[in-house]
Each structure stands twice: as structure tokens, then as C-alpha cells.
Amino acid sequence: GTDRDGRDVLARLIHGTRISISVGFVAVGIAVLLGILVGGLAGYYRGWVDIVLSRFIELIICFPTFFLIITIIAFVENRSIFHVMLVMGLTGWTGVARLVRGEFLKLVEQDFVHAARGLGCHGSRVMFRHILPNAMGPVLVSTAFGVAGAVLTESGLAFLGFGAPPPTPTWGELIRQGHTYVLEGAWWLFLFPGFSIFLTVTVYNLAGDGLRDAMDPRLRK
């Protein structure tokens, strides 16, 4: 059907799929890059570097992420979907950082790391060429769950009016426009965007579960 302005709901839903999925991947990509950098530095150098970065991570975690995103976006004038991606990425990296830090702390004393140091490899090469590939298992699992969370967060922001401004069609914005007409019989304005969010989040959560099981050595035969 169409919405109150006569726009085709299916066309806007398909276009909104591209935008919502893009938000998930870009926001999580930014978060993963920041998390790998901060967590890698803390886990590799340890000592006072680890103490300072760990306290900074804990400080960011103290703030509720969703309300922190709303607070930051509220101060952005003429915001676009790229501002939403950036803010979500800048506030969602702490979980990845803690995972990477833990993996680096475990791997930094392995023999292959000592061998790389003995060959004269620079610290950055040891971190990103030798340790990081062996620490990416938990990060990939977290990324799959993170995309689902980012899609859900963006939909919630758009529903509350803090997402990309109209007429940019996102799933949350479609639900926001249609929820007032549900009781009047226009159920399709609310149902299909909501089902799209549910299906996408479920698929990525199942993908995260599958990656976690595949990378768990206790489950390998």
C-alpha cells in the first residue's frame, strides 16, 4: 500500500533496507577499528598503558550507550545518516576493545611472538601482523552481534526522532510515521518495517551464534 502522502511503502521499505544495513556495517566497522586499536595497545604494552586505557574504557562503559548517542546527536545541527553512523561507531567500541585486550594479553607471551621480536620486528608489525590475526575469532563473533545491535539502535533512534531526518527512509522512521495510524486500520505501515527489523536482527544473532560455535575449539571434532 501507500502512506499518508501517497508514497509506495514497498519502495521505501526496500530503500530503507539499504540504509539500515549500511548503518549497521559502517557503525560496527568504526567501532571495531577503534576497539582493535585501543585494546591492542593496552594488551601488548601492558603496564601503565594498559592501566590508563582500561580506566578510559571503564569510564566510557559507565555511560548508557543509547542515551549517550541521543545526547550527542541532539547537539548536531543538520544531521544526516552519516552523523548517526559516526556517533554509533564512536560510542560502541568498548566491548571490542576489552575482547582484543584479553586476547592480546593471552597471546603476547606465546613463542611465535617472542620469535618475531627476536627477528627484530617492530612493535606495530608484531601487533598487527602476528598477534591480531590470531585474536580475530572473538572479534568476528562480536561484529556479527554488533551489526544486529546497530540496526536495532538506529531503528530506535529514528523512531524517537533522532535518526536521519525525513525524507530519508529507514525502518525506524517508517514505524514512527505509521504507528499513529495502526488503530485506524493502516496496519501495513507498522507491520512490515517491524518484521524487517525482527528478521534482520534474528539472522545476525544466529550468524553470531554460528561463528561462536564454529570458533570454539571445544566443539570441534
Phi, psi and omega in degrees: 000198181235166177265192185293338179264007178082012180274142183291123183291321180297316180297318179291327178293317179295316178294322178293331176300314179299318182290314183295318178293321178298319177300317180299312183290316182292314180298315179292325177299315177297316181297319181294317179299314179295318180296319178296318181296308183292313180295322178295316178297317181294318182284331183277312185275334177053205178059221183291332177297315179296318181297312182295312182291324178294320177294325178293319177299315180295326177295317179293322181295333182298334181272131175300123189300315184297316180288331175294319177297315179300317181298316181292315182294328181299335181267000180267119177273146180053048184290154177229182180295333180289327175295320178297315178301314184296314181295319179296321178292321182287344181251356186245021187265352189293321180297317178296320180299318180291323176296313181296319178301313180298318179294320180294319178299326180283322187270340188294340179261009179286160185296323183293332176288317176298323178295318179296319176296320180295332177280358177090018180292141178292156182304318181294324178291320178298318182296307192264343180262327186250314185278313187303314179302330179278350181253006187277348181303301178298330180292319179295320177297314179297326179295318179298314177294326182293323178297317178298316179295322180293320177298317180293320179295315179298321178295319177295320178296315180296321179296324179276356179092013180252009179272204177294138183291151175301151010267020179299119184272115169237165184299318179295323179290325176295319177294321180298320179289328188264347188291334180284347183253005182296315182291343179270002176103356179272063186292334184291336180292335183256323189292310189289318173297320178297318178294324178297318177297313180300314182295316181295313180298319179297316181298314182289327175294320176294323176296320177297318177298319179295317177297318180298318179291322182291329183264003178273112183296339179288340181263356180278143180261000000 
